[in-house]
């Protein structure tokens, strides 16, 4: 199968797309956040959340991805430069993500407070 000039132009447009257009097709209530964990090297990129999800729901998703129980999760909300915008202790459950005024591409960093965690350093 030969690659056409049209294919190359489409690839170029995809690769060089502006960041502002990256999230333009998302519903306004959808939020794509990266997720990191204090005991893991890997980064979970662009996990899809809803701005109406409670922190309890976010903790549940983190638990499914990392195994850290929700009551041992201290969360940090970071902007795209890594600046910590919000600290959310384990007992804060009821606020919605929209309360924190996060943007697509921001990061939720989970600090595992479990002293018996099998992943702790």
C-alpha positions as CSV (number, residue, x, y, z in Angstrom):
1,X,0.0,0.0,0.0
2,X,1.5,3.3,-1.0
3,X,1.4,6.4,1.2
4,X,-0.2,9.3,-0.6
5,X,0.6,13.0,-0.3
6,X,-2.8,13.4,1.2
7,X,-1.9,10.9,3.9
8,X,1.3,12.7,4.7
9,X,-0.5,16.1,4.9
10,X,-3.1,14.6,7.3
11,X,-0.3,13.1,9.5
12,X,1.5,16.5,9.5
13,X,-1.7,18.3,10.6
14,X,-2.3,15.7,13.3
15,X,1.3,15.9,14.7
16,X,1.5,19.7,14.6
17,X,-2.0,20.4,15.9
18,X,-2.1,23.2,18.4
19,X,-2.6,22.4,22.0
20,X,-5.7,24.6,22.2
21,X,-7.5,22.3,19.7
22,X,-6.4,19.1,21.6
23,X,-9.4,19.2,23.9
24,X,-11.9,21.1,21.7
25,X,-14.1,18.1,20.9
26,X,-14.7,17.3,24.6
27,X,-17.9,18.0,26.4
28,X,-17.6,21.0,28.7
29,X,-18.1,18.7,31.8
30,X,-15.4,16.2,30.7
31,X,-12.0,16.6,32.3
32,X,-8.9,14.7,31.1
33,X,-6.4,14.4,34.0
34,X,-3.0,12.7,34.2
35,X,-2.5,10.6,37.3
36,X,0.7,9.9,39.2
37,X,1.4,8.0,42.3
38,X,4.1,8.4,45.0
39,X,5.2,4.8,44.8
40,X,4.9,4.2,41.1
41,X,7.1,5.3,38.2
42,X,4.4,5.1,35.5
43,X,2.1,7.9,34.7
44,X,-1.5,7.3,33.8
45,X,-2.2,9.8,31.0
46,X,-5.5,11.4,30.3
47,X,-7.9,9.6,32.6
48,X,-11.4,10.8,31.8
49,X,-13.4,12.3,34.6
50,X,-16.6,14.4,34.8
51,X,-16.5,17.7,36.6
52,X,-19.4,16.5,38.7
53,X,-17.5,13.5,40.0
54,X,-17.0,13.6,43.7
55,X,-13.5,13.2,45.2
56,X,-14.8,9.9,46.6
57,X,-15.3,8.7,43.0
58,X,-11.8,10.0,42.0
59,X,-10.3,8.0,44.9
60,X,-12.2,4.9,43.8
61,X,-10.7,5.2,40.3
62,X,-7.2,5.7,41.8
63,X,-7.8,2.6,43.9
64,X,-8.6,0.6,40.8
65,X,-5.5,1.9,39.0
66,X,-3.0,1.7,41.8
67,X,-4.4,-0.5,44.6
68,X,-4.1,2.3,47.2
69,X,-7.2,2.3,49.4
70,X,-9.1,5.6,49.4
71,X,-8.6,6.2,53.1
72,X,-4.8,6.2,52.5
73,X,-4.8,8.7,49.6
74,X,-3.6,12.2,50.1
75,X,-4.3,13.9,46.7
76,X,-2.4,16.9,45.2
77,X,-3.9,18.7,42.2
78,X,-1.2,20.1,40.0
79,X,-1.2,22.4,37.0
80,X,0.6,21.6,33.8
81,X,3.9,23.1,35.2
82,X,3.7,20.8,38.3
83,X,2.7,23.6,40.7
84,X,0.5,22.2,43.5
85,X,-2.8,24.0,43.4
86,X,-4.8,22.0,46.0
87,X,-4.1,19.5,48.7
88,X,-6.9,17.1,49.5
89,X,-6.5,15.0,52.7
90,X,-8.0,11.5,53.0
91,X,-11.1,12.7,54.9
92,X,-12.3,15.1,52.2
93,X,-14.8,13.2,50.1
94,X,-17.8,15.1,49.1
95,X,-16.6,18.0,46.9
96,X,-16.8,17.7,43.2
97,X,-13.9,18.0,40.8
98,X,-15.4,21.2,39.4
99,X,-15.0,22.9,42.8
100,X,-11.2,22.8,42.2
101,X,-11.3,24.6,38.9
102,X,-9.0,22.2,37.1
103,X,-8.2,22.2,33.5
104,X,-7.6,19.4,31.0
105,X,-4.0,18.2,31.1
106,X,-3.6,18.9,34.9
107,X,-2.4,16.1,37.2
108,X,-3.8,14.3,40.2
109,X,-0.9,13.0,42.3
110,X,-1.7,10.4,44.9
111,X,0.5,10.1,47.9
112,X,0.1,6.7,49.5
113,X,-0.1,7.1,53.3
114,X,-0.5,3.4,54.0
115,X,2.5,2.3,56.1
116,X,1.9,-1.3,55.1
117,X,1.6,-0.7,51.4
118,X,3.3,-3.3,49.4
119,X,4.5,-0.6,47.0
120,X,6.0,1.7,49.7
121,X,9.6,2.6,49.2
